[in-house]
Amino acid sequence: MQRATQIAQIFSLISFGCYGAGCLLSKRMVGEFERYRMPSVRVLTGCLQMAASAGLALGFYNRPVALAASGGLAVMMFVAVVVRFKIQDSWVAALPALGFCLLNLFIFLQNY
């Protein structure tokens, strides 16, 4: 695996591990998911992000797991971009989700 892919995978697994834990534990995230008009999916989102983070870690040893985790995160972040525009957030507010979508698409394609 190329060094750039490894660095991207490490960055993504740390980011989504932290964000997933935040979805489950942070009171601020309760408010964010209410603002997204999706409070019922906060716990599911956090669990899926933490599972995908673990999948990215396991993906260093098993490429199909890396494919599933990075592909799932790319789709999740694409949906996040759509949600941001649906609630009329700015492009600036949607940029992190778009960046993580592209990052995980890169990881996916490198493992394909």
VOPAGU-2260 file (C-alpha; in pm, 1 decimal, decimal comma):
REM VOPAGU-2260
SITE   aa  ch    i         X         Y         Z
SITE  MET   A    0       0,0       0,0       0,0
SITE  GLN   A    1     131,2     344,5     -86,2
SITE  ARG   A    2     243,3     578,0     189,0
SITE  ALA   A    3     -14,3     846,1      96,3
SITE  THR   A    4    -293,5     591,0     122,9
SITE  GLN   A    5    -168,1     474,7     462,3
SITE  ILE   A    6    -154,8     832,1     591,9
SITE  ALA   A    7    -504,8     903,7     457,1
SITE  GLN   A    8    -635,5     584,4     615,1
SITE  ILE   A    9    -480,1     668,1     953,0
SITE  PHE   A   10    -617,5    1024,2     940,0
SITE  SER   A   11    -965,2     899,4     851,7
SITE  LEU   A   12    -974,2     624,0    1112,9
SITE  ILE   A   13    -868,1     864,3    1389,3
SITE  SER   A   14   -1111,2    1133,1    1273,5
SITE  PHE   A   15   -1410,7     901,9    1248,2
SITE  GLY   A   16   -1325,5     721,3    1569,8
SITE  CYS   A   17   -1330,7    1056,6    1749,6
SITE  TYR   A   18   -1635,5    1190,8    1565,7
SITE  GLY   A   19   -1825,8     866,2    1619,4
SITE  ALA   A   20   -1750,8     876,5    1991,8
SITE  GLY   A   21   -1862,7    1239,9    1993,7
SITE  CYS   A   22   -2192,6    1142,9    1833,4
SITE  LEU   A   23   -2252,3     902,6    2118,5
SITE  LEU   A   24   -2119,1    1107,5    2410,2
SITE  SER   A   25   -2132,6    1480,0    2329,6
SITE  LYS   A   26   -2429,7    1695,9    2423,2
SITE  ARG   A   27   -2325,4    1934,9    2146,6
SITE  MET   A   28   -2381,6    1659,6    1891,1
SITE  VAL   A   29   -2735,9    1607,4    2019,6
SITE  GLY   A   30   -2802,8    1969,0    1920,5
SITE  GLU   A   31   -2626,7    1930,2    1586,3
SITE  PHE   A   32   -2836,0    1630,2    1486,9
SITE  GLU   A   33   -3150,2    1820,6    1586,0
SITE  ARG   A   34   -3030,3    2104,6    1361,9
SITE  TYR   A   35   -2978,8    1851,6    1081,0
SITE  ARG   A   36   -3341,0    1743,5    1145,7
SITE  MET   A   37   -3214,4    1388,2    1201,5
SITE  PRO   A   38   -3198,0    1330,7    1579,3
SITE  SER   A   39   -3312,2     969,8    1545,6
SITE  VAL   A   40   -2998,2     866,5    1352,2
SITE  ARG   A   41   -2735,2    1019,0    1584,5
SITE  VAL   A   42   -2658,2     698,3    1774,9
SITE  LEU   A   43   -2662,9     488,6    1456,6
SITE  THR   A   44   -2431,8     738,4    1286,6
SITE  GLY   A   45   -2187,8     730,4    1577,6
SITE  CYS   A   46   -2186,4     350,2    1587,8
SITE  LEU   A   47   -2137,1     323,2    1211,1
SITE  GLN   A   48   -1852,9     574,1    1219,4
SITE  MET   A   49   -1678,1     391,1    1500,8
SITE  ALA   A   50   -1726,6      57,6    1321,5
SITE  ALA   A   51   -1588,5     205,6     999,1
SITE  SER   A   52   -1293,3     347,2    1192,9
SITE  ALA   A   53   -1219,3      -2,2    1324,0
SITE  GLY   A   54   -1266,7    -133,0     969,4
SITE  LEU   A   55   -1006,6     110,1     840,1
SITE  ALA   A   56    -764,5     -13,5    1106,0
SITE  LEU   A   57    -833,4    -377,1    1013,6
SITE  GLY   A   58    -809,6    -276,0     649,8
SITE  PHE   A   59    -433,2    -252,3     677,7
SITE  TYR   A   60    -439,7    -632,4     696,6
SITE  ASN   A   61    -751,1    -708,0     492,4
SITE  ARG   A   62    -821,5    -502,8     180,5
SITE  PRO   A   63   -1189,7    -599,6     145,0
SITE  VAL   A   64   -1250,9    -461,2     494,6
SITE  ALA   A   65   -1076,7    -136,2     395,6
SITE  LEU   A   66   -1295,9    -122,3      84,7
SITE  ALA   A   67   -1615,9    -166,5     284,2
SITE  ALA   A   68   -1516,8      84,4     552,9
SITE  SER   A   69   -1388,6     355,9     319,1
SITE  GLY   A   70   -1677,0     306,0      74,7
SITE  GLY   A   71   -1930,3     328,7     355,2
SITE  LEU   A   72   -1770,8     644,1     492,3
SITE  ALA   A   73   -1756,9     802,4     145,8
SITE  VAL   A   74   -2130,0     740,0     102,0
SITE  MET   A   75   -2203,9     863,7     455,3
SITE  MET   A   76   -2013,8    1186,1     393,0
SITE  PHE   A   77   -2185,6    1237,7      57,7
SITE  VAL   A   78   -2517,8    1214,2     241,5
SITE  ALA   A   79   -2380,8    1461,0     499,3
SITE  VAL   A   80   -2307,6    1711,2     220,8
SITE  VAL   A   81   -2662,1    1669,7      88,4
SITE  VAL   A   82   -2803,9    1720,9     438,9
SITE  ARG   A   83   -2595,3    2036,9     483,8
SITE  PHE   A   84   -2742,4    2184,5     167,0
SITE  LYS   A   85   -3091,8    2067,3     254,1
SITE  ILE   A   86   -3078,4    2263,9     580,6
SITE  GLN   A   87   -2927,5    2556,9     387,6
SITE  ASP   A   88   -2581,8    2554,5     545,0
SITE  SER   A   89   -2309,1    2735,9     355,0
SITE  TRP   A   90   -2049,9    2572,9     130,0
SITE  VAL   A   91   -1795,9    2642,6     403,1
SITE  ALA   A   92   -1999,7    2437,4     651,2
SITE  ALA   A   93   -2023,9    2151,7     399,0
SITE  LEU   A   94   -1652,9    2148,8     310,6
SITE  PRO   A   95   -1538,9    1912,8     589,9
SITE  ALA   A   96   -1796,6    1651,0     487,3
SITE  LEU   A   97   -1700,7    1694,3     121,9
SITE  GLY   A   98   -1332,9    1663,2     211,3
SITE  PHE   A   99   -1391,0    1342,9     407,5
SITE  CYS   A  100   -1606,5    1208,5     124,6
SITE  LEU   A  101   -1321,7    1262,5    -121,5
SITE  LEU   A  102   -1059,9    1131,6     122,8
SITE  ASN   A  103   -1249,2     807,1     173,6
SITE  LEU   A  104   -1318,7     776,8    -197,3
SITE  PHE   A  105    -940,8     802,9    -249,3
SITE  ILE   A  106    -880,4     528,7      11,4
SITE  PHE   A  107   -1148,2     314,6    -153,3
SITE  LEU   A  108    -999,7     351,7    -500,6
SITE  GLN   A  109    -647,7     281,9    -377,0
SITE  ASN   A  110    -765,9     -42,5    -215,9
SITE  TYR   A  111    -981,2    -151,3    -509,5
